Amino acid sequence: MMFLQVAANLHQLLDIADVKNAFCQSNPMQRPTGQIFVEPCEGIDLEPGSLIELLVDVRGLDDAPVAWRRTVVSYLEQNGFVRSLLEPCWWMRYGSEGQILNMMLLEVDDFMIGSCDASWRVWLRQLLEKRFKFGKYRDCRTSDVDFAGRKITVGEHKI
């Protein structure tokens, strides 16, 4: 995986983050065909036969993955990230001298994150947590992690 090779070459700090209920964190739906109303699931205290309006895409709607991707891409672009020419799921943020400060590899709701140092690592985590809620956000050095079905182990001089 080229992302990991670049992270190793640049001695970046690596994190893995998993966005919790990602599709529900998409930007509000823009549906030209009109609103969507559904019966609430069990556990929601409403009268039988009640309807609620879906305001965000949820798993199962055809356009939910596209809406989620647009949400993430828009947020990254607003915060200075640019897409890699090599891989459309790879995003980078550069410093004033062209150095890579942060980079992210996106796999639906899983993010692999590289940072050039601890201060940029903290900066990016705070930025992401302003917009998204995570189920897990882990330093890859503390334990083996899984990303897109692959086990990743980070050692002092190897990945």
C-alpha positions in Angstrom: 0.0 0.0 0.0 1.7 3.2 -1.2 0.1 5.3 1.5 2.0 3.3 4.2 5.2 3.5 2.2 5.0 7.3 2.0 4.1 7.5 5.7 7.1 5.3 6.6 9.5 7.3 4.4 8.3 10.6 5.9 8.4 9.1 9.5 4.7 10.1 9.9 2.6 9.3 13.0 -0.3 7.0 12.0 -3.8 6.8 13.3 -6.8 4.8 12.3 -10.3 6.3 12.8 -13.7 4.8 12.3 -16.6 7.2 11.9 -19.6 6.1 13.9 -22.9 5.8 11.9 -21.2 7.6 9.0 -24.1 8.0 6.7 -26.2 9.7 9.4 -23.5 12.3 9.7 -23.8 13.3 6.1 -24.8 16.9 5.2 -28.6 17.3 5.1 -30.3 15.7 2.1 -31.1 17.8 -1.0 -33.8 15.7 -2.7 -35.3 17.3 -5.9 -38.1 14.6 -5.9 -39.3 15.7 -2.4 -39.0 14.7 1.2 -38.8 11.1 2.5 -41.1 10.1 5.4 -40.7 6.7 7.2 -42.3 4.9 10.1 -40.0 5.1 13.1 -38.3 2.0 14.4 -39.1 0.3 17.7 -37.8 2.2 20.7 -38.8 5.6 19.5 -41.6 6.9 21.7 -44.2 7.9 19.1 -47.8 7.0 18.5 -48.4 3.9 16.3 -48.7 4.9 12.7 -46.6 8.1 13.1 -44.2 9.2 10.4 -40.9 11.0 10.7 -38.9 12.8 8.1 -35.5 11.7 7.1 -33.2 14.7 7.1 -29.9 12.8 6.3 -29.1 9.8 4.2 -29.2 6.5 6.0 -27.8 3.1 5.1 -30.1 1.6 2.5 -30.9 4.7 0.5 -29.3 4.5 -3.0 -27.7 7.9 -2.7 -26.4 7.5 0.9 -22.8 6.5 -0.1 -22.5 9.4 -2.5 -23.8 11.9 0.0 -21.4 10.6 2.6 -18.4 10.9 0.3 -19.5 14.5 -0.7 -19.7 15.4 2.9 -16.2 14.2 3.7 -14.6 15.6 0.6 -16.2 19.0 1.0 -15.0 19.2 4.6 -11.5 18.2 3.7 -11.4 20.7 0.8 -12.7 23.5 3.1 -9.8 22.8 5.4 -7.0 22.9 2.8 -6.7 19.3 1.8 -6.1 18.3 -1.9 -6.8 15.0 -3.6 -3.8 13.0 -4.7 -3.4 12.5 -8.4 -2.3 8.9 -7.8 -5.2 7.7 -5.7 -8.7 9.5 -5.5 -9.2 8.3 -1.9 -5.9 9.9 -0.7 -6.0 13.4 0.6 -3.1 15.6 1.6 -2.5 19.0 3.4 0.7 20.8 2.6 2.7 23.3 4.5 4.0 26.6 3.0 7.2 25.0 1.9 5.5 22.1 0.1 6.0 19.5 2.9 3.1 17.1 3.7 1.7 18.0 7.1 -1.2 15.6 7.1 -2.5 12.9 4.8 -5.6 10.7 4.9 -6.7 7.6 3.1 -10.5 7.2 3.0 -12.3 3.9 2.8 -16.0 4.7 3.3 -16.2 5.3 7.1 -12.6 4.3 7.9 -9.8 6.9 7.8 -6.1 6.1 7.8 -4.3 9.3 9.0 -0.7 10.3 8.8 0.8 13.4 10.5 4.3 14.9 10.2 4.5 15.5 14.0 2.5 15.4 17.2 1.2 19.0 16.9 -0.2 18.4 13.4 -1.6 15.1 14.6 -3.5 16.9 17.4 -4.6 19.7 15.0 -6.1 17.2 12.6 -7.8 15.1 15.2 -9.5 18.3 16.7 -10.5 19.4 13.2 -12.1 16.0 12.4 -13.8 15.7 15.8 -15.4 19.1 15.3 -17.4 17.6 12.4 -17.5 13.8 12.9 -18.2 11.5 15.7 -15.9 8.5 15.9 -16.4 5.0 17.3 -12.6 4.6 17.5 -9.6 6.8 16.9 -6.4 4.9 17.6 -2.7 5.5 17.5 -1.3 2.7 15.3 1.8 2.4 17.5 -0.2 1.2 20.6 -1.7 -2.0 19.0 -2.3 -3.8 15.8 -5.1 -2.2 13.8 -7.3 -3.2 11.0 -7.9 -1.0 7.9 -10.1 -2.2 5.0 -9.7 -5.8 6.0 -5.9 -5.7 6.5 -4.0 -6.0 9.8 -1.4 -3.3 10.2 1.4 -3.4 12.7 3.6 -0.4 13.3 7.0 -0.8 14.8 9.7 1.7 15.5 11.3 1.4 12.0 8.8 -0.6 10.1 5.1 -1.0 9.2 
